[in-house]
Amino acid sequence: QVQLVESGGGLVQPGGSLRLSCTASISIFSFQNMAWYRQVPEKERELVAAISSGGDLNYADSVKGRFTISRDNAKSALFLQMNSLKPDDTAVYFCNARAYSRREFWGQGTQVTVSS
């Protein structure tokens, strides 16, 4: 059973920074694509940023220039560096991994709250 465990969420003031981490229970070489999604109550989960096994990057327009996604294959980890945070970034952030078989895996989520 593949497990993804997120960490790094918390409370931060507007303009601040946080770094989310996602650690996988297997080598992330197994995944074709990894991504961060976020969700607020009563809204659909939305893609924040994605990175392919080949290093292709994709960002939501709302986070371009502020967030950076990266992966460390040796540590089987995915990261999301979030700078210049805004109250609208408040959400539960989920780690996602898609295997070459197209099967998808999700972490349990980590809360990010941006508030003064």
WOMO-V182117 format. One line per field, one symbol per residue. ss: DSSP state (A for helix, B for strand, O for the rest). phi: phi as a letter, one per 30 degrees, with the letter a starting at -180 (. if undefined). burial: I if it has 9 or more other C-alpha atoms within 8 Angstrom, else O. Layout:
ss=???
phi=???
burial=???
//
This chain:
ss=OOOBBBBOOBBBOOOOOBBBBBBBOOOAAABBBBBBBBBOOOOOOBBBBBBBOOOOBBBOAAAOOOBBBBBBAAAOBBBBBBOOOOAAAOBBBBBBBBBOOOOBBBOOOBBBBBOO
phi=.dbcbcajdlcbdejdbbbcbbccdbddddcdabaccbbceibddbdcabbdddjdcbbdedceiccbcabbddchbbbbdcchdbedddacccdbbcdddidcbbddjbdcbcac
burial=OOIIIIOIIIOIIIOIIIIIIIIIOOOIOOIIIIIIIIIIOOOOOOIIIIIIIOOOIOIIOOIOOIIIIOIOIOOIIIIIIIIIIIIOIIIIIIIIIIIOOOOOIIIIIIIIIIOO
//
